[in-house]
Amino acid sequence: MSEESLPVDALPEYAERVLEVAELIPPGHVMTYGDIAEWLEEGGPRQVGRVMALYGGAVPWWRVIRADGVLLPGHELAALAHYRAEGTPLRDPSRASEGHLPRVDMREARWDGGERAQVHT
């Protein structure tokens, strides 16, 4: 994930759309990379992940995660701080989990993009 962000007019259109969706996700909720691609009806999880890696520093990046709820590698502690501050549902870490970090409880935290009809064009 890049900490630098470009002016919005310098972003490719697809990147702008991905970042707009990321900004819609309410605190305490998450969407997967695939959820965003499906919501946009374009691209796939890898394309969304690439956008987030390059341009996601200016949006709530911690709300866009893998489908298994694992915290973003290299950013686990920062993400965990955000999740705790927002009250995002977490699952207790298993003994096998690396670093004994919790995962996001996808059943409870996953957001379905309910505002799609109002925002999506």
Backbone as CSV, one residue per row, in Angstrom:
resi,resn,N_x,N_y,N_z,CA_x,CA_y,CA_z,C_x,C_y,C_z
1,MET,0.847,-1.167,0.000,0.000,0.000,0.000,0.892,1.229,0.000
2,SER,0.635,2.127,-0.886,1.428,3.335,-0.998,0.908,4.397,-0.037
3,GLU,1.820,5.034,0.661,1.432,6.114,1.554,1.224,7.407,0.769
4,GLU,1.766,7.448,-0.441,1.590,8.633,-1.266,0.276,8.523,-2.016
5,SER,-0.369,9.645,-2.190,-1.579,9.628,-2.994,-1.476,10.715,-4.052
6,LEU,-2.054,10.433,-5.189,-2.036,11.366,-6.305,-3.315,12.181,-6.306
7,PRO,-3.288,13.341,-6.939,-4.544,14.078,-7.100,-5.551,13.198,-7.827
8,VAL,-6.823,13.337,-7.463,-7.855,12.482,-8.037,-7.852,12.542,-9.555
9,ASP,-7.584,13.714,-10.148,-7.618,13.814,-11.604,-6.459,13.070,-12.259
10,ALA,-5.453,12.614,-11.486,-4.337,11.871,-12.036,-4.563,10.361,-11.983
11,LEU,-5.639,9.925,-11.344,-5.913,8.503,-11.210,-6.617,7.951,-12.443
12,PRO,-6.296,6.710,-12.791,-7.087,6.070,-13.847,-8.543,5.950,-13.378
13,GLU,-9.468,5.926,-14.335,-10.894,5.896,-13.995,-11.242,4.703,-13.099
14,TYR,-10.722,3.526,-13.428,-11.031,2.349,-12.620,-10.551,2.536,-11.186
15,ALA,-9.375,3.089,-11.014,-8.842,3.331,-9.663,-9.739,4.294,-8.903
16,GLU,-10.200,5.335,-9.557,-11.112,6.283,-8.904,-12.365,5.581,-8.412
17,ARG,-12.904,4.706,-9.246,-14.135,4.002,-8.889,-13.901,3.064,-7.707
18,VAL,-12.783,2.351,-7.696,-12.457,1.464,-6.579,-12.329,2.268,-5.286
19,LEU,-11.624,3.371,-5.343,-11.417,4.189,-4.145,-12.728,4.806,-3.658
20,GLU,-13.607,5.152,-4.574,-14.918,5.677,-4.172,-15.701,4.639,-3.385
21,VAL,-15.652,3.392,-3.833,-16.343,2.326,-3.106,-15.711,2.132,-1.734
22,ALA,-14.389,2.123,-1.665,-13.705,1.957,-0.381,-14.145,3.043,0.608
23,GLU,-14.354,4.249,0.128,-14.782,5.338,1.002,-16.223,5.178,1.480
24,LEU,-17.028,4.398,0.763,-18.428,4.186,1.144,-18.589,3.170,2.283
25,ILE,-17.602,2.316,2.466,-17.724,1.250,3.463,-17.820,1.883,4.847
26,PRO,-18.883,1.590,5.579,-19.057,2.214,6.893,-18.034,1.718,7.907
27,PRO,-17.699,2.558,8.890,-16.812,2.110,9.966,-17.361,0.840,10.612
28,GLY,-16.463,-0.072,10.943,-16.863,-1.323,11.569,-17.248,-2.402,10.580
29,HIS,-17.140,-2.102,9.281,-17.493,-3.058,8.237,-16.345,-3.183,7.244
30,VAL,-16.402,-4.221,6.431,-15.382,-4.462,5.418,-16.035,-4.971,4.141
31,MET,-15.294,-4.869,3.050,-15.637,-5.530,1.794,-14.376,-6.238,1.328
32,THR,-14.551,-7.333,0.603,-13.394,-8.014,0.045,-13.030,-7.367,-1.286
33,TYR,-11.832,-7.706,-1.753,-11.413,-7.216,-3.062,-12.416,-7.674,-4.126
34,GLY,-12.851,-8.919,-4.019,-13.833,-9.450,-4.958,-15.186,-8.779,-4.848
35,ASP,-15.586,-8.431,-3.609,-16.857,-7.723,-3.422,-16.856,-6.405,-4.187
36,ILE,-15.749,-5.699,-4.106,-15.670,-4.396,-4.788,-15.715,-4.590,-6.298
37,ALA,-14.980,-5.571,-6.819,-15.017,-5.836,-8.258,-16.431,-6.192,-8.699
38,GLU,-17.105,-7.011,-7.908,-18.483,-7.394,-8.235,-19.406,-6.186,-8.169
39,TRP,-19.229,-5.347,-7.157,-20.052,-4.149,-6.986,-19.909,-3.223,-8.189
40,LEU,-18.647,-3.114,-8.682,-18.379,-2.257,-9.834,-18.747,-2.921,-11.158
41,GLU,-18.951,-4.248,-11.110,-19.221,-5.024,-12.319,-18.088,-4.877,-13.328
42,GLU,-16.863,-4.846,-12.779,-15.682,-4.683,-13.634,-14.456,-5.155,-12.874
43,GLY,-13.534,-5.756,-13.595,-12.292,-6.204,-12.990,-12.504,-7.411,-12.090
44,GLY,-11.510,-7.669,-11.277,-11.570,-8.787,-10.353,-10.792,-8.449,-9.103
45,PRO,-10.680,-9.414,-8.191,-9.983,-9.151,-6.928,-8.548,-8.655,-7.113
46,ARG,-7.845,-9.200,-8.072,-6.450,-8.777,-8.281,-6.354,-7.331,-8.748
47,GLN,-7.268,-6.936,-9.616,-7.253,-5.551,-10.087,-7.569,-4.591,-8.945
48,VAL,-8.543,-4.955,-8.112,-8.880,-4.115,-6.959,-7.695,-4.064,-5.995
49,GLY,-7.070,-5.208,-5.747,-5.900,-5.242,-4.879,-4.774,-4.365,-5.387
50,ARG,-4.573,-4.366,-6.686,-3.526,-3.528,-7.286,-3.839,-2.051,-7.084
51,VAL,-5.076,-1.678,-7.295,-5.473,-0.282,-7.071,-5.224,0.105,-5.616
52,MET,-5.638,-0.762,-4.698,-5.465,-0.449,-3.286,-3.977,-0.355,-2.924
53,ALA,-3.152,-1.218,-3.511,-1.713,-1.182,-3.230,-1.075,0.106,-3.738
54,LEU,-1.514,0.576,-4.884,-0.916,1.771,-5.481,-1.489,3.079,-4.954
55,TYR,-2.802,3.110,-4.714,-3.463,4.382,-4.429,-4.274,4.400,-3.138
56,GLY,-4.323,3.313,-2.405,-5.240,3.188,-1.279,-4.899,3.939,-0.017
57,GLY,-3.734,4.560,0.050,-3.325,5.240,1.277,-4.214,6.396,1.695
58,ALA,-4.981,6.954,0.769,-5.815,8.121,1.075,-7.245,7.751,1.465
59,VAL,-7.569,6.461,1.459,-8.918,6.006,1.803,-8.808,5.010,2.958
60,PRO,-9.926,4.610,3.556,-9.870,3.628,4.648,-9.505,2.230,4.114
61,TRP,-8.241,2.049,3.794,-7.716,0.831,3.170,-7.966,-0.414,4.014
62,TRP,-8.029,-0.267,5.321,-8.206,-1.414,6.206,-9.597,-2.028,6.072
63,ARG,-10.503,-1.340,5.416,-11.861,-1.860,5.214,-11.979,-2.699,3.940
64,VAL,-10.895,-2.842,3.194,-10.872,-3.667,1.984,-9.881,-4.793,2.249
65,ILE,-10.407,-6.031,2.344,-9.576,-7.128,2.805,-9.777,-8.404,1.991
66,ARG,-8.959,-9.399,2.326,-9.096,-10.715,1.712,-10.366,-11.390,2.220
67,ALA,-10.887,-12.310,1.446,-12.136,-12.988,1.790,-12.023,-13.847,3.048
68,ASP,-10.813,-14.238,3.422,-10.657,-15.059,4.627,-10.520,-14.235,5.901
69,GLY,-10.534,-12.910,5.785,-10.488,-12.039,6.953,-9.110,-11.822,7.538
70,VAL,-8.071,-12.347,6.892,-6.709,-12.178,7.383,-6.296,-10.717,7.223
71,LEU,-5.604,-10.198,8.230,-5.153,-8.814,8.193,-4.088,-8.624,7.124
72,LEU,-4.047,-7.434,6.537,-3.135,-7.122,5.442,-1.682,-7.317,5.869
73,PRO,-0.968,-8.253,5.221,0.424,-8.507,5.588,1.271,-7.238,5.519
74,GLY,2.035,-7.027,6.558,2.886,-5.842,6.644,2.201,-4.649,7.279
75,HIS,0.879,-4.713,7.400,0.101,-3.610,7.963,-0.849,-4.104,9.044
76,GLU,-0.552,-5.285,9.595,-1.456,-5.915,10.545,-1.755,-5.045,11.762
77,LEU,-0.729,-4.481,12.359,-0.950,-3.718,13.593,-1.711,-2.429,13.337
78,ALA,-1.398,-1.761,12.239,-2.137,-0.533,11.904,-3.601,-0.863,11.630
79,ALA,-3.843,-1.941,10.867,-5.214,-2.338,10.571,-5.941,-2.724,11.848
80,LEU,-5.291,-3.483,12.702,-5.911,-3.928,13.947,-6.303,-2.731,14.814
81,ALA,-5.475,-1.712,14.858,-5.806,-0.503,15.622,-7.071,0.151,15.062
82,HIS,-7.180,0.217,13.741,-8.380,0.782,13.112,-9.612,-0.068,13.428
83,TYR,-9.468,-1.396,13.319,-10.604,-2.285,13.588,-11.092,-2.122,15.020
84,ARG,-10.167,-2.060,15.935,-10.560,-1.917,17.341,-11.217,-0.563,17.593
85,ALA,-10.686,0.491,16.994,-11.260,1.829,17.174,-12.668,1.915,16.586
86,GLU,-12.911,1.188,15.492,-14.206,1.244,14.813,-15.186,0.186,15.311
87,GLY,-14.722,-0.727,16.145,-15.596,-1.792,16.627,-15.875,-2.863,15.593
88,THR,-14.953,-3.073,14.676,-15.099,-4.112,13.663,-15.077,-5.479,14.343
89,PRO,-16.046,-6.350,14.070,-16.055,-7.680,14.684,-14.814,-8.485,14.295
90,LEU,-14.160,-9.036,15.285,-12.947,-9.829,15.083,-13.133,-11.224,15.652
91,ARG,-12.414,-12.175,15.094,-12.398,-13.539,15.609,-11.098,-13.730,16.372
92,ASP,-11.168,-14.440,17.471,-9.974,-14.718,18.259,-8.958,-15.467,17.402
93,PRO,-7.683,-15.173,17.608,-6.651,-15.862,16.822,-6.576,-17.334,17.200
94,SER,-6.288,-18.149,16.226,-6.068,-19.569,16.500,-4.599,-19.754,16.861
95,ARG,-4.284,-20.870,17.442,-2.888,-21.147,17.800,-2.010,-21.217,16.566
96,ALA,-2.593,-21.597,15.458,-1.822,-21.732,14.221,-1.637,-20.403,13.491
97,SER,-2.382,-19.379,13.889,-2.293,-18.118,13.165,-0.945,-17.453,13.405
98,GLU,-0.407,-16.939,12.322,0.897,-16.297,12.391,0.826,-15.055,13.271
99,GLY,1.707,-14.967,14.230,1.738,-13.823,15.127,0.574,-13.779,16.095
100,HIS,-0.257,-14.804,16.072,-1.423,-14.878,16.957,-2.312,-13.649,16.834
101,LEU,-2.515,-13.201,15.595,-3.369,-12.051,15.335,-4.791,-12.510,15.039
102,PRO,-5.764,-11.718,15.454,-7.156,-12.070,15.117,-7.401,-11.881,13.628
103,ARG,-8.540,-12.375,13.181,-9.023,-12.152,11.824,-10.310,-11.360,11.939
104,VAL,-10.682,-10.721,10.859,-11.973,-10.052,10.815,-13.046,-11.134,10.730
105,ASP,-14.102,-10.978,11.505,-15.233,-11.900,11.461,-16.071,-11.524,10.240
106,MET,-15.869,-12.249,9.154,-16.499,-11.894,7.882,-18.018,-12.000,7.927
107,ARG,-18.552,-12.921,8.694,-20.018,-13.043,8.781,-20.641,-11.797,9.383
108,GLU,-19.964,-11.213,10.338,-20.503,-10.041,11.042,-20.104,-8.720,10.390
109,ALA,-18.887,-8.653,9.865,-18.339,-7.372,9.411,-18.565,-7.072,7.935
110,ARG,-18.855,-8.088,7.140,-18.956,-7.877,5.692,-20.136,-6.979,5.354
111,TRP,-19.840,-5.962,4.546,-20.858,-4.997,4.115,-21.253,-5.333,2.685
112,ASP,-22.535,-5.279,2.406,-23.016,-5.665,1.080,-23.116,-4.506,0.096
113,GLY,-22.678,-3.321,0.490,-22.738,-2.193,-0.432,-24.135,-1.679,-0.636
114,GLY,-24.932,-1.673,0.412,-26.336,-1.315,0.336,-26.654,0.021,-0.287
115,GLU,-25.693,0.903,-0.407,-25.957,2.221,-0.979,-25.717,2.246,-2.487
116,ARG,-25.500,1.081,-3.075,-25.164,1.003,-4.488,-26.125,1.768,-5.385
117,ALA,-27.400,1.578,-5.205,-28.391,2.199,-6.081,-28.323,3.708,-6.027
118,GLN,-27.921,4.263,-4.899,-27.855,5.717,-4.750,-26.596,6.307,-5.343
119,VAL,-25.492,5.530,-5.372,-24.199,6.089,-5.751,-23.704,5.578,-7.078
120,HIS,-23.933,4.307,-7.384,-23.392,3.664,-8.576,-24.103,4.174,-9.822
121,THR,-23.308,4.499,-10.837,-23.890,4.961,-12.104,-23.691,3.956,-13.191
